[in-house]
């Protein structure tokens, strides 16, 4: 939709617009493979598209009559710098694991090894929360990742927590507050065995007045917990912190279950009602505002619909292109040039691509080509339609969109090499000129 709006902005007369998109879509040319289906069929199966990402958030994901049916709760893993946010999430009953110091050392200093936090995301089916934009930018980063800033201190982290809750549709459950161990993320359960209670008293792990007694089920933790009404006690401080976070989340519109349990007497202020709508002067639509995702509606939808309709690929998969990405670990088509399938754009020709490994000279990148993606290029022309055609006709000035020429990947590599040689020669001449001027000044 955003492409369509921006294209309309480009055409001052607001007439018919053609949308052409191209690049690395990271999607295979097969049925129901996310982005490819979104353009080729004009729609995509929302459950299948989301599934890859939602497997990291939740346990079981299955398709029901009403679209996406989710079982379980969000599960996160946070980088080592987000210890405070991790504790806050645990206080609110959210399953939040924290990267260890050893894992951080490997992530930051051993680029030759697999990133441990990515491995935890995949193995434990968790979404990543990090302060590092570089970490999210890595090729192997899991699809479910959330970037949060910390430059503003606790206030910024708090805003990040609220945004995380709202964007991921988290529903707070007050009866589950204070049930997750803030030290290890284990489950806090009541100890009912009298023998184990006496053992805890004997080992001085808890005072004899601690009744009921609770314990973390973490294998390497085993921390004991008990209630204490004093505000200065550990239990009192934890309850106070949890209550404050809960109030701020509710004030900002985070949803919650009505059964408040231990927090039944807490005063909760709902978010202020929206201001009444005021008629505004007519103006062009704001692409940024219209492109902003409505996460809740998106989660409920059974299909993702392409507002621009169906597209065709300039390259016919299987005939014109066998692969666009070629490495030792992968060979397949990930790059495309898509054109709206409405008969108003004609594909005149495309850049011939290598169809075999031998034609590329081996795996990519190589000495001949500096990328593991092959270059795609197409000559397109706009077709003159009958003015009475439902889609209307094109103006003659649209012929300016025809490119002057297409070069093969090897021709482009030679041009790149030639440019580098000229650049080096120019630098050398400038150095000699500067050296000569310095010598003249000394004389």
C-alpha positions as a Markdown table, in Angstrom:
| # | Residue | x | y | z |
|---|---|---|---|---|
| 1 | Unk | 0.0 | 0.0 | 0.0 |
| 2 | Unk | 2.8 | 2.4 | 0.8 |
| 3 | Unk | 4.4 | 1.9 | -2.7 |
| 4 | Unk | 1.0 | 2.7 | -4.2 |
| 5 | Unk | 0.6 | 5.9 | -2.2 |
| 6 | Unk | 4.2 | 7.1 | -2.9 |
| 7 | Unk | 3.6 | 6.4 | -6.6 |
| 8 | Unk | 0.5 | 8.5 | -6.6 |
| 9 | Unk | 2.5 | 11.3 | -4.9 |
| 10 | Unk | 4.9 | 11.1 | -7.8 |
| 11 | Unk | 2.2 | 11.5 | -10.4 |
| 12 | Unk | 0.8 | 15.1 | -9.8 |
| 13 | Unk | -2.3 | 14.4 | -11.9 |
| 14 | Unk | -3.4 | 11.5 | -9.6 |
| 15 | Unk | -3.9 | 9.3 | -12.6 |
| 16 | Unk | -3.2 | 5.6 | -13.2 |
| 17 | Unk | 0.0 | 4.4 | -11.5 |
| 18 | Unk | 2.1 | 1.3 | -12.2 |
| 19 | Unk | 4.1 | -0.2 | -9.3 |
| 20 | Unk | 7.3 | -2.0 | -10.1 |
| 21 | Unk | 9.3 | -3.5 | -7.3 |
| 22 | Unk | 12.6 | -5.3 | -7.3 |
| 23 | Unk | 15.3 | -6.6 | -5.0 |
| 24 | Unk | 16.2 | -9.4 | -2.5 |
| 25 | Unk | 12.8 | -10.6 | -1.1 |
| 26 | Unk | 14.3 | -13.6 | 0.8 |
| 27 | Unk | 11.4 | -15.8 | -0.5 |
| 28 | Unk | 11.4 | -18.9 | -2.7 |
| 29 | Unk | 9.2 | -19.1 | -5.8 |
| 30 | Unk | 6.9 | -21.7 | -4.4 |
| 31 | Unk | 3.3 | -21.7 | -3.3 |
| 32 | Unk | 2.5 | -20.0 | 0.1 |
| 33 | Unk | 6.1 | -18.9 | 0.6 |
| 34 | Unk | 5.4 | -15.5 | 2.1 |
| 35 | Unk | 6.5 | -12.5 | 0.0 |
| 36 | Unk | 6.5 | -14.4 | -3.3 |
| 37 | Unk | 2.8 | -15.4 | -2.9 |
| 38 | Unk | 2.0 | -11.9 | -1.7 |
| 39 | Unk | 3.1 | -10.5 | -5.0 |
| 40 | Unk | 2.4 | -13.4 | -7.4 |
| 41 | Unk | -1.1 | -14.2 | -6.1 |
| 42 | Unk | -2.0 | -10.8 | -4.7 |
| 43 | Unk | -2.5 | -12.5 | -1.3 |
| 44 | Unk | -0.7 | -14.7 | 1.2 |
| 45 | Unk | -1.8 | -17.2 | 3.8 |
| 46 | Unk | -1.4 | -15.2 | 7.0 |
| 47 | Unk | -1.1 | -18.2 | 9.3 |
| 48 | Unk | 1.7 | -19.7 | 7.2 |
| 49 | Unk | 3.5 | -16.3 | 6.8 |
| 50 | Unk | 3.3 | -15.6 | 10.5 |
| 51 | Unk | 4.0 | -19.1 | 11.6 |
| 52 | Unk | 7.8 | -18.9 | 11.2 |
| 53 | Unk | 7.8 | -15.8 | 13.4 |
| 54 | Unk | 5.2 | -16.9 | 15.9 |
| 55 | Unk | 6.9 | -20.2 | 16.6 |
| 56 | Unk | 9.4 | -18.1 | 18.5 |
| 57 | Unk | 6.7 | -16.4 | 20.5 |
| 58 | Unk | 4.5 | -19.2 | 21.5 |
| 59 | Unk | 4.2 | -23.0 | 21.9 |
| 60 | Unk | 1.7 | -24.6 | 19.5 |
| 61 | Unk | 0.4 | -22.6 | 16.5 |
| 62 | Unk | -2.5 | -24.1 | 14.6 |
| 63 | Unk | -5.0 | -22.8 | 12.1 |
| 64 | Unk | -8.6 | -22.7 | 13.1 |
| 65 | Unk | -11.9 | -21.6 | 11.6 |
| 66 | Unk | -11.3 | -18.0 | 12.8 |
| 67 | Unk | -7.7 | -17.7 | 11.6 |
| 68 | Unk | -4.8 | -17.9 | 14.0 |
| 69 | Unk | -5.3 | -19.9 | 17.2 |
| 70 | Unk | -2.5 | -19.4 | 19.7 |
| 71 | Unk | -1.8 | -21.6 | 22.7 |
| 72 | Unk | 0.5 | -20.4 | 25.4 |
| 73 | Unk | 2.2 | -17.1 | 26.2 |
| 74 | Unk | 5.0 | -15.0 | 24.7 |
| 75 | Unk | 8.5 | -16.2 | 25.5 |
| 76 | Unk | 11.6 | -14.0 | 25.2 |
| 77 | Unk | 15.4 | -14.0 | 25.5 |
| 78 | Unk | 17.1 | -10.7 | 26.3 |
| 79 | Unk | 20.7 | -9.7 | 25.7 |
| 80 | Unk | 23.1 | -9.3 | 28.6 |
| 81 | Unk | 22.6 | -5.5 | 28.9 |
| 82 | Unk | 18.9 | -5.8 | 29.6 |
| 83 | Unk | 19.0 | -7.3 | 33.1 |
| 84 | Unk | 16.6 | -4.7 | 34.5 |
| 85 | Unk | 14.0 | -5.2 | 31.8 |
| 86 | Unk | 14.4 | -8.9 | 32.2 |
| 87 | Unk | 13.6 | -8.7 | 35.9 |
| 88 | Unk | 10.5 | -6.5 | 35.2 |
| 89 | Unk | 9.1 | -9.0 | 32.7 |
| 90 | Unk | 9.6 | -11.8 | 35.3 |
| 91 | Unk | 7.8 | -9.8 | 37.9 |
| 92 | Unk | 4.8 | -9.5 | 35.5 |
| 93 | Unk | 4.8 | -13.2 | 35.1 |
| 94 | Unk | 6.4 | -13.2 | 31.6 |
| 95 | Unk | 8.8 | -16.0 | 30.6 |
| 96 | Unk | 12.0 | -14.0 | 30.0 |
| 97 | Unk | 15.4 | -15.7 | 29.7 |
| 98 | Unk | 18.7 | -13.6 | 29.9 |
| 99 | Unk | 21.8 | -14.1 | 27.9 |
| 100 | Unk | 24.7 | -15.2 | 30.1 |
| 101 | Unk | 28.0 | -13.4 | 30.3 |
| 102 | Unk | 29.8 | -16.3 | 28.6 |
| 103 | Unk | 27.3 | -16.2 | 25.7 |
| 104 | Unk | 27.8 | -12.4 | 25.4 |
| 105 | Unk | 31.6 | -12.9 | 25.1 |
| 106 | Unk | 31.2 | -15.4 | 22.3 |
| 107 | Unk | 28.6 | -13.2 | 20.5 |
| 108 | Unk | 30.8 | -10.1 | 20.7 |
| 109 | Unk | 34.3 | -11.5 | 20.3 |
| 110 | Unk | 34.0 | -14.8 | 18.4 |
| 111 | Unk | 32.4 | -14.0 | 15.1 |
| 112 | Unk | 33.7 | -17.3 | 13.7 |
| 113 | Unk | 31.3 | -19.2 | 16.0 |
| 114 | Unk | 27.5 | -19.5 | 15.9 |
| 115 | Unk | 25.8 | -16.8 | 17.9 |
| 116 | Unk | 24.6 | -18.4 | 21.2 |
| 117 | Unk | 21.6 | -16.1 | 21.7 |
| 118 | Unk | 20.4 | -16.9 | 18.2 |
| 119 | Unk | 20.7 | -20.6 | 19.0 |
| 120 | Unk | 18.7 | -20.1 | 22.1 |
| 121 | Unk | 15.9 | -18.4 | 20.2 |
| 122 | Unk | 15.6 | -21.4 | 17.8 |
| 123 | Unk | 16.0 | -24.2 | 20.4 |
| 124 | Unk | 13.8 | -22.6 | 23.1 |
| 125 | Unk | 11.4 | -20.9 | 20.6 |
| 126 | Unk | 11.9 | -17.4 | 22.0 |
| 127 | Unk | 11.7 | -13.9 | 20.6 |
| 128 | Unk | 14.9 | -11.8 | 20.8 |
| 129 | Unk | 15.0 | -8.5 | 22.7 |
| 130 | Unk | 18.2 | -6.5 | 22.3 |
| 131 | Unk | 19.7 | -3.0 | 22.4 |
| 132 | Unk | 22.0 | -3.8 | 19.5 |
| 133 | Unk | 20.9 | -2.8 | 16.0 |
| 134 | Unk | 24.0 | -4.6 | 14.6 |
| 135 | Unk | 22.8 | -7.8 | 16.2 |
| 136 | Unk | 19.4 | -7.6 | 14.6 |
| 137 | Unk | 21.1 | -6.7 | 11.3 |
| 138 | Unk | 23.0 | -10.0 | 11.2 |
| 139 | Unk | 22.0 | -12.4 | 8.4 |
| 140 | Unk | 21.3 | -15.3 | 10.8 |
| 141 | Unk | 19.2 | -13.2 | 13.2 |
| 142 | Unk | 15.8 | -15.0 | 13.9 |
| 143 | Unk | 12.7 | -13.3 | 12.4 |
| 144 | Unk | 11.2 | -12.5 | 15.8 |
| 145 | Unk | 13.4 | -9.7 | 17.2 |
| 146 | Unk | 12.6 | -6.5 | 19.1 |
| 147 | Unk | 15.1 | -3.5 | 19.3 |
| 148 | Unk | 14.9 | -1.4 | 22.4 |
| 149 | Unk | 16.8 | 1.8 | 23.4 |
| 150 | Unk | 18.4 | 2.4 | 26.8 |
| 151 | Unk | 20.1 | 5.7 | 26.4 |
| 152 | Unk | 17.4 | 7.5 | 28.5 |
| 153 | Unk | 17.8 | 5.2 | 31.5 |
| 154 | Unk | 14.9 | 3.5 | 33.3 |
| 155 | Unk | 12.3 | 5.8 | 31.7 |
| 156 | Unk | 13.3 | 4.7 | 28.2 |
| 157 | Unk | 13.4 | 1.0 | 29.3 |
| 158 | Unk | 9.9 | 1.4 | 30.8 |
| 159 | Unk | 8.6 | 2.9 | 27.5 |
| 160 | Unk | 10.2 | 0.0 | 25.7 |
| 161 | Unk | 8.5 | -2.5 | 28.0 |
| 162 | Unk | 5.1 | -0.9 | 27.3 |
| 163 | Unk | 5.6 | -0.8 | 23.6 |
| 164 | Unk | 6.7 | -4.4 | 23.6 |
| 165 | Unk | 3.5 | -5.4 | 25.4 |
| 166 | Unk | 1.3 | -3.5 | 23.1 |
| 167 | Unk | 3.0 | -4.5 | 19.8 |
| 168 | Unk | 3.0 | -8.2 | 20.7 |
| 169 | Unk | -0.6 | -8.2 | 22.0 |
| 170 | Unk | 0.5 | -9.3 | 25.5 |
| 171 | Unk | -2.5 | -9.6 | 28.0 |
| 172 | Unk | -1.3 | -9.2 | 31.6 |
| 173 | Unk | -2.6 | -11.8 | 34.1 |
| 174 | Unk | -2.3 | -10.3 | 37.6 |
| 175 | Unk | -2.8 | -13.8 | 39.2 |
| 176 | Unk | 0.5 | -14.8 | 37.5 |
| 177 | Unk | 2.5 | -11.8 | 38.8 |
| 178 | Unk | 5.3 | -12.7 | 41.2 |
| 179 | Unk | 5.2 | -16.3 | 40.1 |
| 180 | Unk | 8.4 | -16.3 | 38.1 |
| 181 | Unk | 11.8 | -16.3 | 39.8 |
| 182 | Unk | 13.6 | -13.0 | 39.1 |
| 183 | Unk | 17.0 | -14.7 | 39.5 |
| 184 | Unk | 16.7 | -17.6 | 37.0 |
| 185 | Unk | 13.3 | -17.4 | 35.3 |
| 186 | Unk | 12.1 | -20.6 | 37.0 |
| 187 | Unk | 8.6 | -21.2 | 38.2 |
| 188 | Unk | 7.8 | -20.3 | 41.9 |
| 189 | Unk | 5.7 | -23.0 | 43.5 |
| 190 | Unk | 4.4 | -23.5 | 47.0 |
| 191 | Unk | 6.3 | -26.1 | 49.1 |
| 192 | Unk | 3.7 | -28.5 | 50.6 |
| 193 | Unk | 6.0 | -31.3 | 51.8 |
| 194 | Unk | 6.6 | -30.8 | 55.5 |
| 195 | Unk | 9.9 | -32.7 | 55.3 |
| 196 | Unk | 11.3 | -30.2 | 52.7 |
| 197 | Unk | 10.0 | -27.3 | 54.8 |
| 198 | Unk | 11.9 | -28.5 | 57.8 |
| 199 | Unk | 15.0 | -29.0 | 55.7 |
| 200 | Unk | 14.8 | -25.4 | 54.6 |
| 201 | Unk | 14.4 | -24.2 | 58.2 |
| 202 | Unk | 17.3 | -26.4 | 59.4 |
| 203 | Unk | 19.6 | -25.1 | 56.6 |
| 204 | Unk | 18.6 | -21.5 | 57.5 |
| 205 | Unk | 17.4 | -21.0 | 53.9 |
| 206 | Unk | 14.2 | -19.5 | 55.3 |
| 207 | Unk | 13.0 | -18.2 | 58.7 |
| 208 | Unk | 10.7 | -20.6 | 60.7 |
| 209 | Unk | 8.0 | -18.0 | 60.5 |
| 210 | Unk | 7.9 | -18.3 | 56.7 |
| 211 | Unk | 4.5 | -19.8 | 56.1 |
| 212 | Unk | 3.4 | -20.5 | 53.4 |
| 213 | Unk | 6.9 | -21.2 | 51.9 |
| 214 | Unk | 7.6 | -21.1 | 48.2 |
| 215 | Unk | 10.5 | -22.3 | 46.1 |
| 216 | Unk | 11.9 | -21.8 | 42.6 |
| 217 | Unk | 11.8 | -25.0 | 40.6 |
| 218 | Unk | 15.0 | -24.1 | 38.7 |
| 219 | Unk | 17.5 | -26.9 | 38.8 |
| 220 | Unk | 20.5 | -24.6 | 39.5 |
| 221 | Unk | 18.6 | -22.1 | 41.6 |
| 222 | Unk | 16.2 | -23.4 | 44.3 |
| 223 | Unk | 15.7 | -20.0 | 45.7 |
| 224 | Unk | 13.1 | -19.9 | 48.6 |
| 225 | Unk | 10.5 | -17.1 | 48.8 |
| 226 | Unk | 8.0 | -16.1 | 51.5 |
| 227 | Unk | 5.6 | -13.2 | 52.1 |
| 228 | Unk | 6.4 | -10.3 | 54.4 |
| 229 | Unk | 4.0 | -7.4 | 54.8 |
| 230 | Unk | 6.7 | -4.9 | 55.6 |
| 231 | Unk | 7.3 | -2.6 | 52.7 |
| 232 | Unk | 11.0 | -2.6 | 53.2 |
| 233 | Unk | 11.2 | -6.4 | 52.9 |
| 234 | Unk | 12.2 | -8.2 | 49.7 |
| 235 | Unk | 8.7 | -9.4 | 49.1 |
| 236 | Unk | 7.3 | -5.9 | 49.9 |
| 237 | Unk | 9.6 | -4.2 | 47.4 |
| 238 | Unk | 8.9 | -6.8 | 44.7 |
| 239 | Unk | 5.1 | -6.3 | 45.2 |
| 240 | Unk | 5.5 | -2.5 | 45.1 |
| 241 | Unk | 7.6 | -2.6 | 41.9 |
| 242 | Unk | 5.2 | -5.0 | 40.2 |
| 243 | Unk | 2.2 | -2.8 | 41.2 |
| 244 | Unk | 3.9 | 0.3 | 39.7 |
| 245 | Unk | 4.7 | -1.4 | 36.4 |
| 246 | Unk | 1.2 | -2.8 | 36.2 |
| 247 | Unk | -0.4 | 0.7 | 36.8 |
| 248 | Unk | 1.8 | 2.3 | 34.1 |
| 249 | Unk | 1.1 | -0.5 | 31.6 |
| 250 | Unk | -2.7 | -0.1 | 32.1 |
| 251 | Unk | -2.5 | 3.6 | 31.9 |
| 252 | Unk | -0.8 | 3.3 | 28.4 |
| 253 | Unk | -3.5 | 0.8 | 27.2 |
| 254 | Unk | -1.9 | -2.6 | 27.8 |
| 255 | Unk | -4.7 | -5.1 | 28.1 |
| 256 | Unk | -5.2 | -7.2 | 31.3 |
| 257 | Unk | -7.5 | -9.8 | 32.8 |
| 258 | Unk | -10.0 | -8.6 | 35.3 |
| 259 | Unk | -9.1 | -11.2 | 38.0 |
| 260 | Unk | -6.6 | -9.1 | 40.0 |
| 261 | Unk | -5.9 | -11.5 | 42.7 |
| 262 | Unk | -3.3 | -10.1 | 45.1 |
| 263 | Unk | -3.6 | -6.7 | 43.4 |
| 264 | Unk | -7.4 | -6.4 | 43.8 |
| 265 | Unk | -7.2 | -3.2 | 45.8 |
| 266 | Unk | -4.9 | -1.4 | 43.3 |
| 267 | Unk | -6.1 | 1.7 | 41.7 |
| 268 | Unk | -5.9 | 1.4 | 37.9 |
| 269 | Unk | -6.4 | 4.4 | 35.7 |
| 270 | Unk | -7.4 | 3.4 | 32.1 |
| 271 | Unk | -5.9 | 5.4 | 29.2 |
| 272 | Unk | -7.6 | 8.7 | 28.5 |
| 273 | Unk | -10.4 | 8.6 | 25.8 |
| 274 | Unk | -9.3 | 9.8 | 22.4 |
| 275 | Unk | -9.9 | 13.4 | 21.6 |
| 276 | Unk | -13.1 | 14.1 | 19.5 |
| 277 | Unk | -12.4 | 14.2 | 15.8 |
| 278 | Unk | -12.0 | 17.6 | 14.3 |
| 279 | Unk | -12.6 | 18.2 | 10.6 |
| 280 | Unk | -9.3 | 18.8 | 8.9 |
| 281 | Unk | -8.7 | 20.4 | 5.5 |
| 282 | Unk | -8.3 | 18.0 | 2.6 |
| 283 | Unk | -4.8 | 17.0 | 1.8 |
| 284 | Unk | -2.8 | 14.3 | 0.3 |
| 285 | Unk | -2.6 | 11.1 | 2.4 |
| 286 | Unk | 0.4 | 10.7 | 4.6 |
| 287 | Unk | 2.3 | 7.6 | 3.4 |
| 288 | Unk | 3.9 | 7.1 | 6.8 |
| 289 | Unk | 0.6 | 7.2 | 8.7 |
| 290 | Unk | -1.2 | 4.8 | 6.3 |
| 291 | Unk | 1.7 | 2.4 | 6.2 |
| 292 | Unk | 1.9 | 2.1 | 10.0 |
| 293 | Unk | 0.9 | -1.5 | 10.9 |
| 294 | Unk | -2.2 | -2.3 | 12.9 |
| 295 | Unk | -0.8 | -5.3 | 14.8 |
| 296 | Unk | -4.0 | -6.5 | 16.4 |
| 297 | Unk | -6.0 | -6.5 | 13.1 |
| 298 | Unk | -3.1 | -8.1 | 11.3 |
| 299 | Unk | -3.0 | -10.9 | 13.8 |
| 300 | Unk | -6.7 | -11.6 | 13.4 |
| 301 | Unk | -6.6 | -11.7 | 9.6 |
| 302 | Unk | -6.7 | -15.0 | 7.7 |
| 303 | Unk | -5.1 | -13.6 | 4.6 |
| 304 | Unk | -2.6 | -10.8 | 3.8 |
| 305 | Unk | -4.0 | -8.9 | 0.8 |
| 306 | Unk | -1.8 | -6.9 | -1.6 |
| 307 | Unk | -3.6 | -3.6 | -2.2 |
| 308 | Unk | -1.9 | -3.3 | -5.6 |
| 309 | Unk | -3.3 | -6.6 | -6.9 |
| 310 | Unk | -1.4 | -9.4 | -8.6 |
| 311 | Unk | 2.1 | -9.0 | -10.0 |
| 312 | Unk | 4.1 | -10.9 | -12.6 |
| 313 | Unk | 7.8 | -11.7 | -12.4 |
| 314 | Unk | 10.0 | -10.3 | -15.2 |
| 315 | Unk | 12.0 | -13.5 | -15.0 |
| 316 | Unk | 10.2 | -16.8 | -15.4 |
| 317 | Unk | 11.2 | -19.1 | -12.6 |
| 318 | Unk | 12.8 | -22.4 | -14.0 |
| 319 | Unk | 13.3 | -21.0 | -17.5 |
| 320 | Unk | 14.9 | -17.6 | -17.3 |
| 321 | Unk | 16.4 | -18.1 | -13.9 |
| 322 | Unk | 17.5 | -21.2 | -12.0 |
| 323 | Unk | 19.0 | -19.3 | -9.0 |
| 324 | Unk | 19.8 | -15.8 | -8.0 |
| 325 | Unk | 21.7 | -16.6 | -4.8 |
| 326 | Unk | 24.6 | -19.1 | -4.8 |
| 327 | Unk | 26.8 | -20.1 | -1.9 |
| 328 | Unk | 28.2 | -23.3 | -0.6 |
| 329 | Unk | 25.2 | -23.8 | 1.6 |
| 330 | Unk | 22.4 | -22.5 | -0.6 |
| 331 | Unk | 21.3 | -22.3 | -4.2 |
| 332 | Unk | 18.0 | -20.8 | -5.1 |
| 333 | Unk | 15.9 | -17.8 | -6.2 |
| 334 | Unk | 15.4 | -15.1 | -3.7 |
| 335 | Unk | 15.6 | -11.9 | -6.0 |
| 336 | Unk | 12.8 | -10.7 | -8.3 |
| 337 | Unk | 11.6 | -7.9 | -10.4 |
| 338 | Unk | 7.8 | -7.7 | -10.0 |
| 339 | Unk | 5.5 | -5.8 | -12.3 |
| 340 | Unk | 1.7 | -5.2 | -11.8 |
| 341 | Unk | -0.3 | -7.8 | -13.8 |
| 342 | Unk | -2.7 | -5.4 | -15.5 |
| 343 | Unk | -1.5 | -5.4 | -19.1 |
| 344 | Unk | -0.1 | -1.9 | -18.9 |
| 345 | Unk | 3.6 | -2.9 | -18.6 |
| 346 | Unk | 5.4 | -5.1 | -21.1 |
| 347 | Unk | 8.7 | -6.9 | -20.4 |
| 348 | Unk | 10.8 | -6.3 | -23.5 |
| 349 | Unk | 13.9 | -8.2 | -22.4 |
| 350 | Unk | 15.9 | -9.3 | -19.3 |
| 351 | Unk | 19.5 | -9.7 | -18.5 |
| 352 | Unk | 20.5 | -13.3 | -19.2 |
| 353 | Unk | 21.6 | -15.0 | -16.0 |
| 354 | Unk | 24.0 | -18.0 | -15.6 |
| 355 | Unk | 21.9 | -21.2 | -15.3 |
| 356 | Unk | 24.7 | -23.5 | -14.0 |
| 357 | Unk | 27.5 | -23.4 | -11.4 |
| 358 | Unk | 30.1 | -23.6 | -14.1 |
| 359 | Unk | 28.8 | -20.4 | -15.8 |
| 360 | Unk | 29.2 | -18.4 | -12.7 |
| 361 | Unk | 32.8 | -19.6 | -12.3 |
| 362 | Unk | 32.1 | -21.3 | -8.9 |
| 363 | Unk | 30.4 | -20.2 | -5.7 |
| 364 | Unk | 29.7 | -16.6 | -5.0 |
| 365 | Unk | 31.1 | -14.1 | -4.1 |
| 366 | Unk | 34.1 | -14.6 | -6.4 |
| 367 | Unk | 36.9 | -12.6 | -8.0 |
| 368 | Unk | 34.6 | -11.8 | -10.9 |
| 369 | Unk | 31.5 | -10.8 | -8.8 |
| 370 | Unk | 31.6 | -9.3 | -5.3 |
| 371 | Unk | 28.2 | -10.5 | -4.1 |
| 372 | Unk | 26.5 | -13.9 | -3.5 |
| 373 | Unk | 23.4 | -12.5 | -5.3 |
| 374 | Unk | 23.3 | -12.3 | -9.1 |
| 375 | Unk | 22.3 | -8.9 | -10.7 |
| 376 | Unk | 18.8 | -8.7 | -12.2 |
| 377 | Unk | 17.8 | -6.1 | -14.8 |
| 378 | Unk | 14.9 | -5.8 | -17.2 |
| 379 | Unk | 13.8 | -3.5 | -20.1 |
| 380 | Unk | 10.2 | -2.5 | -19.5 |
| 381 | Unk | 7.9 | -0.5 | -21.7 |
| 382 | Unk | 4.4 | 1.0 | -21.0 |
| 383 | Unk | 1.7 | -0.2 | -23.3 |
| 384 | Unk | -0.6 | 2.3 | -24.9 |
| 385 | Unk | -4.2 | 1.3 | -24.0 |
| 386 | Unk | -7.5 | 2.3 | -25.4 |
| 387 | Unk | -8.8 | 5.4 | -23.5 |
| 388 | Unk | -12.1 | 3.5 | -23.0 |
| 389 | Unk | -10.2 | 0.6 | -21.3 |
| 390 | Unk | -11.2 | 0.2 | -17.7 |
| 391 | Unk | -7.7 | 0.9 | -16.6 |
| 392 | Unk | -7.4 | 4.0 | -18.8 |
| 393 | Unk | -4.5 | 4.9 | -21.1 |
| 394 | Unk | -0.9 | 6.0 | -20.5 |
| 395 | Unk | 0.6 | 9.4 | -21.5 |
| 396 | Unk | 3.4 | 9.5 | -24.0 |
| 397 | Unk | 5.9 | 10.9 | -21.5 |
| 398 | Unk | 6.0 | 7.5 | -19.7 |
| 399 | Unk | 8.4 | 6.3 | -22.3 |
| 400 | Unk | 11.1 | 8.0 | -20.2 |
| 401 | Unk | 11.1 | 5.0 | -17.9 |
| 402 | Unk | 12.9 | 2.8 | -20.5 |
| 403 | Unk | 16.5 | 2.3 | -19.5 |
| 404 | Unk | 19.4 | 2.9 | -21.9 |
| 405 | Unk | 20.9 | -0.6 | -21.7 |
| 406 | Unk | 21.6 | -3.7 | -19.7 |
| 407 | Unk | 25.1 | -5.1 | -18.9 |
| 408 | Unk | 25.9 | -8.7 | -17.9 |
| 409 | Unk | 27.4 | -9.4 | -14.5 |
| 410 | Unk | 30.8 | -10.0 | -16.0 |
| 411 | Unk | 30.6 | -6.7 | -18.0 |
| 412 | Unk | 29.6 | -4.9 | -14.8 |
| 413 | Unk | 32.5 | -6.6 | -13.0 |
| 414 | Unk | 34.9 | -5.3 | -15.7 |
| 415 | Unk | 33.4 | -1.8 | -15.4 |
| 416 | Unk | 33.9 | -2.0 | -11.7 |
| 417 | Unk | 37.5 | -3.1 | -12.1 |
| 418 | Unk | 38.1 | -0.3 | -14.7 |
| 419 | Unk | 36.6 | 2.3 | -12.3 |
| 420 | Unk | 38.9 | 1.1 | -9.5 |
| 421 | Unk | 42.0 | 1.4 | -11.6 |
| 422 | Unk | 41.0 | 4.9 | -12.7 |
| 423 | Unk | 40.3 | 5.8 | -9.1 |
| 424 | Unk | 43.7 | 4.5 | -8.0 |
| 425 | Unk | 45.5 | 6.3 | -10.8 |
| 426 | Unk | 43.7 | 9.6 | -9.9 |
| 427 | Unk | 44.8 | 9.2 | -6.3 |
| 428 | Unk | 48.4 | 8.6 | -7.3 |
| 429 | Unk | 48.4 | 11.7 | -9.5 |
| 430 | Unk | 47.0 | 13.8 | -6.7 |
| 431 | Unk | 49.7 | 12.5 | -4.3 |
| 432 | Unk | 52.5 | 13.2 | -6.8 |
| 433 | Unk | 51.0 | 16.7 | -7.3 |
| 434 | Unk | 50.9 | 17.4 | -3.6 |
| 435 | Unk | 54.4 | 16.1 | -3.1 |
| 436 | Unk | 55.7 | 18.3 | -5.8 |
| 437 | Unk | 54.0 | 21.4 | -4.3 |
| 438 | Unk | 55.5 | 20.6 | -0.9 |
| 439 | Unk | 59.0 | 20.3 | -2.4 |
| 440 | Unk | 58.5 | 23.7 | -4.1 |
| 441 | Unk | 57.5 | 25.3 | -0.9 |
| 442 | Unk | 60.5 | 23.9 | 0.9 |
| 443 | Unk | 62.8 | 25.4 | -1.8 |
